[in-house]
Amino acid sequence: MDNSIIIRDKFDFEVGYIIKSPCAKCLKKEETFPLCIDKCNLLDKIQTILAAGISCSKQN
């Protein structure tokens, strides 16, 4: 896992959202899912990108 600092300079509508799980077409899914989730580089990259977004939804 990359321990880099996340700079939050984009709103969530600029970052985007996921419409289909990246696990759906993963070749390793059948043999290791769900244990593979914590070690998946692709999911780590996606989470890092999404974490950089600032939510535009109303917060109470």
VOVEXZA-336007 format. One record per atom (N, C-alpha, C, O, CB): residue in three letters; x, y, z. Coordinates in steps of 0.001 Angstrom, whole numbers, plus 524288, in hexadecimal, padded with zeros to 5 digits. Glycine has a CB too. Example, Ala and Ser with C-alpha at 12.3 -4.5 7.8 and 13.67 -1.06 7.14 Angstrom:
<sites>
ALA833867E9C681E78ALA8300C7EE6C81E78ALA833907F31C81E78ALA8379C7F30982111ALA82C2C7EE8782356SER832327F73681BA8SER835667FBDC81BE4SER832648001E81EBESER834618047281F67SER837047FDAA8165D
</sites>
This chain:
<sites>
MET803437FB6880000MET800008000080000MET8036D804D280000MET8074C80514802D7MET7FC4B80000804B2ASP80208808967FCDEASP804F980D6A7FC62ASP8037A81118800D3ASP7FED98120A801B8ASP803FE810027F704ASN8074A8132580391ASN80647816A5807FEASN806D481C568067FASN8081781F91809D3ASN809F28156A80C75SER805EA81DA980197SER806668230A7FFDDSER801F58265A801F5SER7FDC88245A80342SER8068B823507F9F1ILE802E482B6580245ILE7FEFE82F0A80431ILE7FB008300D7FFECILE7FC69830CA7FB63ILE8018B8342F80602ILE7F602830178015EILE7F1D78311E7FDA8ILE7F0A5836F37FDB9ILE7EF3D8391F801C7ILE7ECE182DD87FEF7ILE7F135839707F945ILE7EFF383EF87F8C7ILE7EA5F83F617F6C8ILE7E92283D947F280ILE7F3DD841D97F50FARG7E70A841C57F9EEARG7E1818421D7F89DARG7E07E847347F5C1ARG7DF1384B1D7F82AARG7DE0D841B97FD90ASP7E1368472E7F0AFASP7E08784BF57EDA7ASP7DC7A84B767E94FASP7DC0784EEC7E600ASP7E5A684D8C7EB57LYS7D98C847317E94FLYS7D589846647E553LYS7D06E844E17E7EDLYS7D063842267EBE2LYS7D73A842287E15CPHE7CC26846AD7E5ADPHE7C70A8452A7E7A5PHE7C5A283FC27E5A2PHE7C7D983DF27E1C5PHE7C2DC8492D7E60DASP7C1F583D2D7E83AASP7C09E837D57E6BBASP7BEAC837687E11EASP7BF86833617DEA2ASP7BC88835B57EA62PHE7BC1A83B647DF0BPHE7BA4E83B1C7D9A1PHE7BED283B887D5BEPHE7BE3883A097D137PHE7B65583F687D894GLU7C34D83D887D769GLU7C7EC83DC17D40BGLU7CAEC8389E7D421GLU7CD538371B7D040GLU7CB81842397D5BBVAL7CAC4835F37D893VAL7CD9B831067D938VAL7CABB82C9B7D67AVAL7CD28829637D3DBVAL7CE5682FB97DF0EGLY7C59482C6F7D710GLY7C275828587D497GLY7C0768246E7D88DGLY7C0E6825387DD46GLY7C59F8258D7D070TYR7BE4B820407D694TYR7BC2C81C317D9E9TYR7BC88817017D70DTYR7BD75816DC7D255TYR7B67781D6B7DB7DILE7BBCE812CC7D9E2ILE7BC4380D8C7D7A5ILE7B6D980B977D62BILE7B33680BCD7D94FILE7BEF3809B77DB8CILE7B657809B17D160ILE7B14F807987CFA6ILE7B1438019C7CF7EILE7AD1D7FF357CF23ILE7AFF8809BE7CA47LYS7B5E97FF3B7CFC4LYS7B6477F9887CFBELYS7BB097F7F77D2FBLYS7BF277FA6E7D2A3LYS7B6AB7F7567CA06SER7BA787F3FD7D604SER7BEBD7F23C7D954SER7C3667F0737D609SER7C2BA7ED797D252SER7BCE67EDCD7DCE8PRO7C8187F23D7D75DPRO7CCB57F0627D490PRO7CDBF7EA9C7D5A5PRO7D0C57E8207D2DAPRO7D17A7F3A17D612CYS7CB4C7E8817D99FCYS7CBFB7E2FD7DAE6CYS7C9057DF687D723CYS7CA297DABF7D6D6CYS7CA337E1F97E075ALA7C5407E18B7D44CALA7C1EC7DE5C7D0ECALA7C4FE7DB627CCC7ALA7C3AB7D6F07CB84ALA7BDE77E1C47CE4ELYS7C90C7DDC67CAADLYS7CC1C7DB397C68BLYS7D1857D9867C861LYS7D4DC7D8367C52ELYS7CCAC7DEDD7C1EACYS7D2667D98B7CD76CYS7D7827D8177CF91CYS7D8777D23C7CEE0CYS7D5167CF077D00CCYS7D7E77D99A7D564LEU7DD0B7D0ED7CCFCLEU7DE667CB737CC22LEU7DF6F7C88C7D143LEU7DEF87C3C47D174LEU7E32B7CB147C89FLYS7E0CE7CB597D55BLYS7E1F77C8E67DA65LYS7DD267C84B7DDD1LYS7DD6D7C5DC7E1F5LYS7E6057CC0C7DD44LYS7D8C67CA747DC2BLYS7D40B7CA947DF5CLYS7D24B7C5277E119LYS7D0F37C4667E5A7LYS7CFAF7CD307DC5EGLU7D24B7C1767DD9EGLU7D0347BC437DED0GLU7D35B7B96C7E302GLU7D12D7B6657E60AGLU7D00F7B8F97D9E5GLU7D8677BA617E331GLU7DBA37B7677E6DCGLU7DC9A7BA117EC12GLU7DDA27B76A7EFF2GLU7E0B97B6427E469THR7DC4C7BF497EC47THR7DDC37C1E87F124THR7D9C87C5D27F340THR7DA857C7CE7F791THR7E2C37C4A07F05CPHE7D5A27C6FF7F069PHE7D1D57CAE67F231PHE7CEFE7C8EC7F708PHE7CD857C4597F710PHE7CDDE7CC327EDD0PRO7CE277CBDD7FAF0PRO7CF217D1617FBE7PRO7D4447D2857FEB3PRO7D5577D70680002PRO7CAC57D3907FEFFLEU7D7727CE887FFA1LEU7DC5D7CF5780266LEU7E0297D2D47FF66LEU7E3AE7D524801B8LEU7DEE97CA248037ECYS7DF797D3367FA54CYS7E3017D63F7F701CYS7E21C7DC277F75ECYS7E5747DF2B7F5ADCYS7E2677D4857F168ILE7DDB87DDDB7F982ILE7DC437E3627F97FILE7E0667E6CB7FC17ILE7E1B87EAED7FA04ILE7D70C7E41E7FC3EASP7E2757E52E80088ASP7E6487E85B8035EASP7EB8A7E8B680096ASP7EE977EC44801AAASP7E7137E628808C4LYS7ECA17E51E7FD10LYS7F1AE7E50B7FA5BLYS7F1607E6E97F4B2LYS7F5527E6D57F1F1LYS7F3E57DF9A7FA79CYS7ECD37E8937F2EDCYS7EC007E9E27ED70CYS7EE0E7EF5C7EC29CYS7EC397F33D7EE55CYS7E6317E9817EC16ASN7F1D27EFA07E8ABASN7F4147F4A57E712ASN7F0227F8047E429ASN7F0057FCC47E4E2ASN7F8DE7F3C17E3A6LEU7ECEB7F5A17E0E7LEU7E9077F8977DDF4LEU7E51D7FB337E19FLEU7E3F27FFD37E103LEU7E6297F5027DA13LEU7E3187F84F7E564LEU7DF6F7FA957E925LEU7E2027FED57EC5FLEU7DF82802BC7EDA8LEU7DD407F6617ECBAASP7E6F47FE237EDB4ASP7E9D18021A7F0A5ASP7EA3C8072F7ED88ASP7E98080B6C7EFAEASP7EF4B800187F214LYS7EB69806C17E880LYS7EBC580B697E522LYS7E67D80E1E7E4A2LYS7E629812E87E4E3LYS7EDD1809E97DFAEILE7E26680B117E3EDILE7DD2380D437E36AILE7DB90810147E870ILE7D97E8146A7E83BILE7D923808ED7E219GLN7DC8780DAB7ECECGLN7DB29810187F1E7GLN7DE32815257F2C9GLN7DC13818E77F4E8GLN7DC2D80C4F7F663THR7E31C815427F130THR7E64A819FB7F1C0THR7E42081E6A7EE6DTHR7E3D8822E07F032THR7EBFA818DF7F03DILE7E29C81D327E9A8ILE7E063821337E628ILE7DB35823327E84EILE7DA4A827EA7E86AILE7DF9A81EF97E092LEU7D7D581FA97EA03LEU7D2BD821407EC0FLEU7D3478243E7F131LEU7D02F827C47F243LEU7CF4081C787ECD9ALA7D71F822E77F456ALA7D7E7825957F955ALA7D9A182B3D7F897ALA7D90282E707FC1FALA7DBEC822AD7FC9CALA7DBC282C787F419ALA7DD88831CE7F30DALA7D8FB835827F1FAALA7D9A483A457F21DALA7E147831D67EE71GLY7D46F8335E7F0EAGLY7CFE9836A17EFB1GLY7CD5D838E77F48AGLY7CD0D836567F898GLY7CBF2833847ECACILE7CB9383DAA7F41AILE7C8B3840417F84DILE7C2E783FA17F712ILE7C123841027F2D1ILE7CA49846397F8D6SER7BFFF83D927FAC4SER7BA7D83C817F9F0SER7B7608418A7F92DSER7B838845627FBF1SER7B84C8396A7FE83CYS7B3D18417E7F572CYS7B062845E97F473CYS7AB0F8452B7F703CYS7A7C5848AC7F6C5CYS7AFBC846B77EE9CSER7AA2C840BA7F96ESER7A51D83FC27FBDFSER7A4C28429680118SER7A8B2843B58039DSER7A438839E07FC9FLYS79FFA843B1802A0LYS79F108468180785LYS7A09F8431E80C2BLYS79F1B83E9180C7FLYS799468482A807FBGLN7A39B8455180FB1GLN7A5388428981460GLN7A2BA845108191EGLN7A2E7849D4819BFGLN7AB3884278814E5ASN7A067841D881C75ASN79DD7843DE82137ASN7A17A843CA825C9ASN79FFC8455882A15ASN798FB840BB82284
</sites>
